[in-house]
Amino acid sequence: MSNTNEKRPRSVTLKGNPLVCTMCKGDRFYVETVKIDPMVGQILNLNRSDVSAPSYVCAKCKHDHWFLG
């Protein structure tokens, strides 16, 4: 479930590199912040009770790209 949503897709740069969709090579994304269930956080060895992660949804094919850490 996301708590921050952008209504217009945009280009995204991560650590100086442009994000490109791994499925369709699209370069515009809807940016969301997704809260991760604490049980899933334990499985992923995230030792925090309130974990959220940025999610970038490709505007072209709707593939979701998650980044933890």
Buried (B, 14 or more C-beta within 10 A) or exposed (E): EEEEEEEEBEEBEEEEEEBBBEEEEBBBBBBBEBBBEEEEBEEEEBEEEEBBBBBBBBBBEEBBBEEEE
